Amino acid sequence: MDEEKKNDQTNLSADQNRGTDADVNQNNADRTDFYEDADSEFMGEKKGLKNGPKIFYNSQQARNERKLDPEELQQLQKQWQRYEVPEDELPTALPDYFFAGFWLRLFAFTLDLMCVAAVRNSSLGLIYRLLGLEWQGGFLGVYSLVGIGIYLAYFTLLTRYNHGQTVGKMAFGLRVISLAGDELTWSQVLTREVCCRFVMMKFPLNLGYLPAAFTGKKQHVGDYFAETGVVTINLIKAFNKELA
């Protein structure tokens, strides 16, 4: 009985080993067939056959298979439209640091006020003294109204005809520019230098100059309405490599 059991165990082990060897051989054969099929598909794709796997199919092969006729190409070109960037997505023409700060503009404005006072005293004041006229106070007096006219004419004419520069701005290297990218127009100059400057002559309306201290483009109320800004000329020249 012991010998029969041993024979049965030996036969069972041999059958298991033969089954394992058969499974291994079958797996190797399946793997070989898989690689042969993949190679044949890849080679067929290289030869231009359409039964290859899609992973080997690229856009260059698609363009080579079907090229547009001149008529089709011309028809597509007629349908092409120029792409235009929306105005709200246009980049800013100048960086914020190109715009002059509040204190620099205040110093230039103070110098301009001194120039206005000199012009007023040497013209209107001289006439009053020569004629022996007495100055009559009040905002609506002749002397006050003519003085306001000189004040507004000084800023308006110099800004328009001197490339956006008054005497104070020339001394500190500043210039008024149009944020639209064009030259200053009469409408911008009149809005900024006549209307807004006249309104902001007296307290508390002259607080409209304060936004130039903390806004991005250093604009006061007049700049907002006129779409203008004040830039530092030397920074722009250095950016354009115009300095010696």
Number of C-alpha atoms within 10 A of each C-alpha: 6 7 8 9 10 11 11 12 12 11 12 12 11 12 12 11 12 12 12 12 12 12 12 12 12 12 12 12 11 12 12 12 12 12 11 12 12 14 13 13 18 19 13 15 17 14 10 13 11 12 10 19 12 9 7 11 15 9 8 8 12 10 10 9 9 8 10 11 9 9 9 11 11 11 11 11 10 9 8 8 7 6 6 7 9 7 7 7 7 9 9 9 9 13 10 13 13 18 24 25 20 19 11 15 22 14 15 21 16 12 18 20 17 13 17 20 16 12 17 19 15 11 13 14 17 13 12 14 12 8 8 9 10 9 13 11 10 10 10 10 12 13 19 15 13 14 20 17 14 18 22 18 15 19 23 23 16 15 24 20 11 13 13 22 23 25 20 22 24 14 13 18 18 23 21 24 22 18 19 10 10 8 14 21 12 12 10 20 24 19 20 24 23 18 14 20 22 17 13 16 13 10 9 8 13 15 13 18 18 14 17 23 16 12 13 13 24 24 25 23 19 23 26 16 14 20 17 22 21 25 24 20 19 15 17 15 12 11 11 9 9 10 10 5
